[in-house]
Amino acid sequence: MLDLQQQQKLQQKLSPQQIQYIKLLQLNTLDLEQRIKDELEENPLLEEGLSEEEQREEEEIDAATAEETENETEVEDNEDEFDVEDLLNSTDDLYGYKARVDQGGGDDEDRDRPMPSHTTLTEQLQEQLGFQDLDETEELIAEQIIGSIDEDGYLRRPIDSILDDIMFNHGVEVTEEDVEVMLERIQRLDPPGIAARDLQECLLLQLHRMPEDVDGRDIAIEMLEDHYEAFTMKHFGKLKKRLGIDDKDLKQAFDLIQQRLDPKPGEGEFSEQTNYITPDFTVRYVDNDFVITLNGRNAPNLHISKHYRKMLEKLRAQKKKEKQGKKKAVDDETKKFLKDKFDSARWFINSINQRRHTMMLVMDAIVQLQEDFFKHGEGHLKPMILQDVAEIIDMDISTVSRVVNGKYVQSEFGVYELKYFFSEGLETVDGEEVSNKEVKAILQDIVDHEDKTKPLSDQKLADRLEEKGFKIARRTVSKYRKQLSIPVARLRKEIVLDDEEEEHEEAMEGAEA
């Protein structure tokens, strides 16, 4: 038996234009540049640069040294009927909010500056193997191993998986021994420690390549090979007893490992190009007022192509002839193509304008809330959450989150990610509200200046913070310590020799004073 029921639901659906705007909003400056390039390639009606009319306007302004004035009109979007005349009349006014945009020559110079030549670690390893006499199977194994190396230089894939990949992709059957032999050859390449399967092997590979007369080398090798767990836990007493050495020998071995070995031999070598941070905003404090500038790349000049404007004019003339009973000159498919591309170009331009308008609103709100920081710099950050900005600009928190994510601002005190300005608030013993980032900075400073022979526990760190006016629970200190990547007290312990003890004590007394 069928049971028919009628339900009333309220649903909110995003239009294609809204979805496009949301996607553009979360792009940073460099990603937006690429997105615009892609759109210019896909849509022949869209062009970058000033239109002819805008160029004429600028020339007139330069000649008369007058202030720029623009009349903006809203484009009506008729979804049901394709009216060529309406399209032509609307193409001159596709620009909405005019943000304060940096159009200086600096951006053009950055845009045209060639990227530095950079060879990836994969290419370096392959080049080194090129000087070795490898047969076809060995080259296949080497290629598979190198392709499996992680960004930090480690080979974390099991040998069995490499065997399976070679068999599945190339139909070549090799043994585990074949892979192990080739792996050893790769591990002898530069940089030292490459293709290690764990940290222990990485450090040992580097130590074995050092000259035998390096101070502390032999003890370091024995310590890593036979007493690795005690080494990682910094159980100095156990290590001295098991290795039969004194403080001086142990410190020499530890210093060799910590100061001369690289725990991540491939770090930074796998990227195809150097990553540069391109600030999306610049904030300056001039004459008791803030000047917020949006990077010029966020506000490109986009317009409808001159060539297609002429084509649309011809269509308008032909449309009049059709109304007079003359033969249809343009097929419906061409008309549909032009309408779709025109709509796409208009939506894209409006989305770009809406994006930069929203970005300026968010940045302006952040500056309002963090005024002291942009005036005086570090140490003046106030607690702030996404909701605070959303309330000022009267937008949803998700919109603020998309603007903040991956965007940077150039201030007089350095370049900061927008997410840096958002933090929870803590109250001091005097009732003053401060940012937890300020508390973390103080915690880091306490750890940096602690006695490394007797590192402070989390409870003692909490006590030190309370002395400075911040009453924080031990578990909160532990959370902040982990967020700052500070090890527990035991792992922060260092060896100080007898002849260094006096200097060390004097330094600690000076720090406390």
N, C-alpha and C positions, 0 to 999 in steps of 0.2 A: 504494500500500500504506500503510495506516495504522499509525503507530508510537505506541503508547500508553505513556506514562511516568508514573510516580507520583513526585511531589516533595513533600518536607516543608519548609514554610517557617514561620518565626516572624515574625509581623507584630503591630505594636502600633497599635491604632486608638483614636482618642479618642471618647469618648461625647459626645452633645450637651451634657451638663452641663459636661464638661471644656472643650469648645470655647467655651461661653458664659463660663466663668470666665476663660479666657485672653484673650478679647476685652475683658472688663471690666477685667482687670488692666492693660492698656496704656492705658486712658483716664485723662486727667487729671481734676481735680475738676470743672471746668465741663462737660467732655464727659460725665462720669458723670451729672451732674445732668440733662442732656438725655436721656441714655439711660434714666434712671429715669422721666422724664416720658413718654417714648414707651411704655415698658412699662406704666405705669399707664393710659394711654389704650387700649392693646390688650387688657389683661387686666382684666375687671371684678371678678375675685375679689381683685385686689391693691389695697391701700390704703396710703397713707402717713400716719404719725402713730401715736401710742400707741393700742393696743387698749384696750377698756373695762377689762379686767382690769389692764392695766399702769397705767392712770390711777388705778384704785382703790388699787393698791399704792403709787403715789407719794403719794396723799393720806394713806394710813395712815402712811407713812414720815415725811411732813412733820408729822403730828399727834404722832407718838410720838418724833420726832427720832432714829429708830433707823437703823442702817446697813442699806443695801440688800442683800438676799440673793435669789438666784435659783436655782431648780432647773432644770437643763437636761437634757432628755432627747433622745435621738436618734429621728428620725422614720424609721420603716420604710417603704420604698418597695416596694409590691407591684405589680409590672408586669402580673401575669397576671389579677388579680381586682379589681374595683371594689367596695370595701367602704365604704359610707357611714359606718358607725359608726367604722371605723378612721380615716377622714379627719377626722371631728369630734374624735376624741380626740387627733389629732396636730397640730392647728392652733395649739395654745397654745404649742408648744415649737419654733418654727422658727429660733430664734436660737442661734448657736454662740458663737464667740470674742467676748468683749467687749473691744474695744480701748479705749485711753485716748482718749476722743473729746471734742473741744472743743464743748460745747453752749451756750457763752455767747451773749449777745445780739448780739455783733459780727457773727456770720455772718448772722443774720436781717436786720440793718441793711444789710449788703452785698447780700443777696439782693433786698431791696425797693428799694434805691437806684436811681432811674431813670438810664438811660444818658444822657450828655450829647447834646444835639442836634448832629448832624453831617451836613454836606452833602458828598457825594462829589464828586470832581473832574469826573466825568462829568456830574453834575447842574449843577455850576457852569458848565461849558462850554455845555451845552444852554440854560441860563438866559441866558447872554450872547448866544447866537445868536438867542434869542427876540426880542431887540430889533432884529435885522436883518431886512430885507425879503427873505425867501427864498421862492422858488417851491417847488412840490412836489418837483421833481427835485433841487434844491439841498438841500432838507431831507433827502432820501434819501441823498445823497452825504455830507452832514455827519454824519448818524447813523452811517453805515458807517465813516467815518474815526474818529470819536470812540470807537466801539465797538472799534476796532482798536488804540487807544493802550495801551501797556503800563503796568504799575503805576508805573514810574519816570517816566512822562510821554513816552516815545518812541513814534514810529510806525515800527515795524520791518517792517511788512508791505509787500511790493512793491505799487506802484500797479496792476499787472496783476491781482494777486489781489483787490484791492478792486473792480476792474471786473468780474471774473468773479463775485464774490459778489453784486453788485447785479443782474447779469443773471440769475444762477441763482435767487436768492431772490425777486426782484421783477419779473423779466421786462422790465427797463428798460435800454435800451442807452445808455451814456454814453461819452464819449471820455476819453482820458488827460488832455487839456487841461482838461476840466471838473473832474476830480478835483484837478489841480494848482492850479487857481484857488481851489477851495473850501479846499484845504489851506492856502494862503497866508492866507486869511481866518481860519481857525482858529488859525494860528500868530501872529496879531495879538491873540489873546485873552489873558487872564490865566490862570495865571501866565506870565510871560515865559519863552520857550524851550520851551513846550509843543508837542507833536506834531513835534518835530525828528526827523530820520531817523538822526542820529549825533551824537556829542559836538561835533564841529566846528560843525555847523549850530546846535545848541542854544546854544552860547556866542555865536555870531555873532548869532543872533536877539535875545539879551539885550543885546548891545553896541549894535546898531542902534537899540534903543528908548531908549537913554540919551541925555541932552542932549549936543549936540556939544561943549560946553565942559568936559565931564568930563575931568580930567587922565588921559592915557594911553589914552583911548578910540580915537583914530585909529590910533595905533601898534599897539594890540592887535588892531584889525580887520585891518590890513594883515598883521600877523604870522600871524593865524589863516587868512586867506584865501590868502596866497601862500607861507607858510613853516611850514605846520602840522606837518610831520614834525620839523623842527628844534626847534619849540616843544615837542612832546611828549617829545623826547629831551633837552631842556634844553641844547642846544648854544649856549651864550651867545655864544661868539666868532663863530660863523657868523651868528647873528641880528644882532649889532651891526654886522658888516660888510655884510650884505645890506640891512639897514634904514637904515644910515648914522646910527646913534644911539650914545650913550654909555651907561655903566652906569646913570646916574640915570634916563634915559628908559626903558631896558629894565626896570629894577626897578619903575618906575611902572606900566608895562603889565602886568607879571606880577602885581603886587599887586592891580591892578584885577580881573584874571581870577580869581585865587585867593580873594580876600576878598569880592568883591561879586557874583560869578556863581554860579548854582546848577547843578551838573552833573546833578542829578536833580530837575527841577521838579515832577514829579508824585509824588515819594516820600511815602508816608504818607497820600496824599489819596484813594486808591481804596477803602480799607476802609470798610465800612458803619458800623463802630463802633470806638471806641478799644479796643485790646486791653489788658486788665489781666492781670497775673500774680497768680494766686490760689495762695498756698503750700498745698501738700498737708500739710505737717508744720510744727510749731514745735518747736525745740529750745532749752531754757533750762538754764543751769547754776546750780542753786540748792542752797545748803547742802551743797556738795561732792558733789552728785549731779546727774545729767542727767534732765530731765523732757522726755519726748518726747510730743508731743500730735498726734493726727491730726485734721485739719480735719473739723468736724462734718458737712460735706456728703458726706463719704466713708462715713458710717455712718448712713444714714437709718433711721427706724423704719418697717418695712414689716410688714404683717400681712394676714390674710385678712379680706375684707369681712364686716361684721356681717350685712348683708342676705343674703349668700350662705351664711353660716353657718346662718341660720334656714332657708334653702331646703334645705340639706343635712340639717337636723334633720327637716324634713318628709319628705324622701326616705327617711330611716331609718324613720320611722313607717310610710310607705307600703310599704316593703320588708317589714316585719313582716306587714302585711295581705296582701301577695302570697303570703307563705309560708303563710298561713292559708287560701289558696285563693280569695281575693277577686280581683276583676278588676284587671288591671295598670293602674296609675294614671299612670305616667310612662314615656314611650317611651324606647327605647334611645339614640336620638340625643341627647336631653337629658342622659341619664346620661353619655354619652361626652363631650359638651361640658364638663360640670362636671369630669369626671376630667381631661381634657386641660388645662383652665385651672388646675385645682388643682395638677397636676404642674408646670406652667409657673411658677406663682407660687412654689411651694416651691423649685424649682431656682434661680430668680432670687434669692430671699432667701438661700439657702445660698451662692450664688456671690458675692453682695455681702459676706457675712460672711467667706467664705474670702479674698476680695480684700483686705479691710482687715486681716485677720490676717497675710497674706503681706507687705503693705506695712509693717506695724509691725515684722515680723521683719527685713526688709531695712534699714529706717531705723535700727533698734537696732544692727545689725551695722556699718553705716557709722559711727555715732557711736563704737562701740568702737574701730574702726580709725583714726578721725580724731579721737581724743579731744583731742589738743593743739590742733587747729584750732578746735574748738567751745569750748575754754577761752580761747584766746589770739588767734584770728583769723588773718588773712593772714600768710604767712611760715612757717606751721607745718603746711602740707599735706604728707602723707606719700604715697609711691608706693602705689598700690592698683589692683588690677584686679578685674574681675567675679568671677573665680575665687575671690579671697580672701573675698568676701561669700558666694558660693555654698557654700563649705566650712563657714563658720560656721553658716549656717541649714540646711545639708544639703538644698539644693535645686539644681535644674539652672541652669546659667549663663543659659539663655534666659529663665527665669523672672525672674532678677535684672535682666536687660536690659529686660524689659517694664516692670518696676516703675520702673526708673531713667529710662526714656525719657519726656521731657515732664513730669516731676514736679519740684516745687520745695520747698525748705525755708526757713523763716524762722528765722535764727539771730540772736544778739545783735550780729552783725557785718554783717548784711544778708541779702538773699534770694539764694539760690544754686540753680541747677539741679543735680539730683543727679549728673548726668554730670560736673559740675565736679570732683567729688571723686575721679574715676578718672583716673589718669595713669601713665605709665611711670616707672621709676626710673632715676636716673643716680648714678654714684659720684663723689665728689669726690676730689681728690688725697690727702686724709686718710683715704679709705676710708669716709666717711659717705655713706649713701644718701639722695638727695633727689629730690623730684618734678620732672619736666621742666617743670611749670608754674612752679615757682620759678625755674628757669633762664630760662624765657621772660620772666618779669617782670624779671629782671636784664638780659637782652638788650634789652628795650624801654627800660629806664632808661638804658642805655649809649647807645642811638640817640637818645633824647630830649635827652641832654646832650652829644652830639658836636658838633664844630665843623662847622657847616653849609656853610662855605666849602670844607671838605676832609672830606667824609663818609668814614666808615670802610668799607673793603672787608670782605667776608665773612671773609677770613683775619685781618684786623686785629681784627674783632669776636671771632673765636675766640681771638686772643692776649689781648684784654682779659678775656675770660671765664676764661682760664687763670690770669691774674693774680689773679682773685677766687677761685681754687680749683676751677674747673670745666674739666677737660681734655676738650674736645669738638672733633671733626673739623670742618673747614671745611664739608663737605657737610651735616653735621648742623645747623650754624649757618644755612646757606642754607635748609634745610627749615623750621627754626623761624621764620626771618625771613618766609618766604612764608606760613606759618600765621598770623603776626601781621599780615599785610597790610602789611609794611614794604617799600617799593620798594628797588631796587638803589642802590648808593652814588651813581651818576651822577644819578639822578632825585631824590635827596634834597638835591642841591646848591642853595644859595640865593645870591642876589646881595647883597653887603655893600658899601655905598658908602664912599668914602675917609673922609668925616667921621663915619662910623659905625664905622670900623675900630678906633679906640682903645677905644670902649665895648665892642665885640664881644670884643676881646682880653682886656679886664678881666673880662668876664663868663665867658669860657672859663677864665681862670686861677682865678677863684673856684670854678667848677664842679669843676675838677681838684683844687683844694685841699680 
